[in-house]
C-alpha cells in the first residue's frame, strides 16, 4: 500500500527557545529512528507542522541541513494552530510533513559574495541558508547580513546575532526602527532600506537574498537596483498562502505557478513575471 502523503512524522520537542514574547523556536527530533535516518532536506525547503486536533501551519525549516539529527522551526503566535503549538512543552509531540518546495541554489553561489537582508520574523526563513553557507564558509567570498526589526525586543535569534557579530568572516548590521532602540542599543537606527543604502554593499559577484514584510521588500528593491544588483541575482522566499505542501489544494496558485511546488524560493526576475496582484 502506498504511504499516505498526508500522514505526518511524529516529532518530539527537544528544546524550546523564547525568541520574543510571541515568537518561539522548537528543536524537533524524530520519534522513529528509521525515519530520522532516511530524512534529508536542503536549504529553503519548508514543512507542515501540526498540533493534534488543531490543524497544520506552514513554516520553513529554520535549521541547516549541515546540522544532523534534528530540525528546527520558528513561529509567531498568530492563529489557532500557532497558539496551540506555543502551548506545547519539551517532550510533547508535533506532527511534521515535508520537506516540500525548491531550494536555494547554494552550489551555484560558490565563489561569490552573499548579502542577506531580512526584517523581523522573516529572518527564520533565511537562517537555514545563512547557517548552511557559514558551515561551508570557505566556498564563499564576503558574507554580509543586514537585519532589522521594529524594536530591540522584536529581534529574533539574539544569541546567534551576537555570535555572527563576533565572527571575523561575517559583516553583521542590525537595525531597529526609530523609537525602537533601548539605552544600551549599539546597532543602527533606521528602516532596513535606508540602512542598506547607507552600508552600500558591492553588487559585483554578489548574490542578494531578501526576505521581509511586503512594505520592506517594496522599498528595498529600488535600493538593490540602485546598487547595481541584477534581477536574476536577487532571491527571496515566499511562505504566505501555502497550505497542503504539494499543489493539491490550490491555495497558493498564482497564474501558472504553485508556490509550494515551484517555490517557495524565487528570483526577483521570476517574481516580475507573476501576476501584478501577487
Number of C-alpha atoms within 10 A of each C-alpha: 3 4 6 7 9 12 10 16 20 19 23 21 21 18 14 17 12 14 19 16 10 13 19 20 21 24 19 25 22 23 14 12 10 9 12 16 11 7 13 11 18 22 27 28 25 28 24 23 24 24 22 13 8 13 14 22 20 23 20 29 28 27 26 24 19 16 12 13 13 18 20 21 21 26 23 17 16 10 10 14 19 22 16 16 25 20 10 15 14 13 12 15 22 22 20 22 20 21 18 22 22 21 19 23 14 16 10 8 18 16 14 17 19 23 21 23 26 26 26 18 19 23 25 25 28 27 23 27 26 25 18 19 22 18 14 13 16 11 15 18 17 14 20 20 21 21 27 32 24 19 17 20 15 20 22 25 19 14 10 11 16 11 12 18 16 12 10 7 15 17 15 19 20 22 26 27 16 12 11 16 19 11 5 6 12 10 14 17 20 20 20 27 21 14 20 20 15 10 11 13 16 13 19 12 13 22 20 23 24 26 23 25 12 9 8 18 19 12 14 22 17 14 18 22 13 13 16 13 20 18 17 13 16 22 21 24 24 19 18 13 15 24 19 20 24 18 17 13 12 17 16 22 17 15 10 9 14 22 26 29 18 16 22 23 24 20 20 18 14 13 14 11 9 13 10 8 5 8
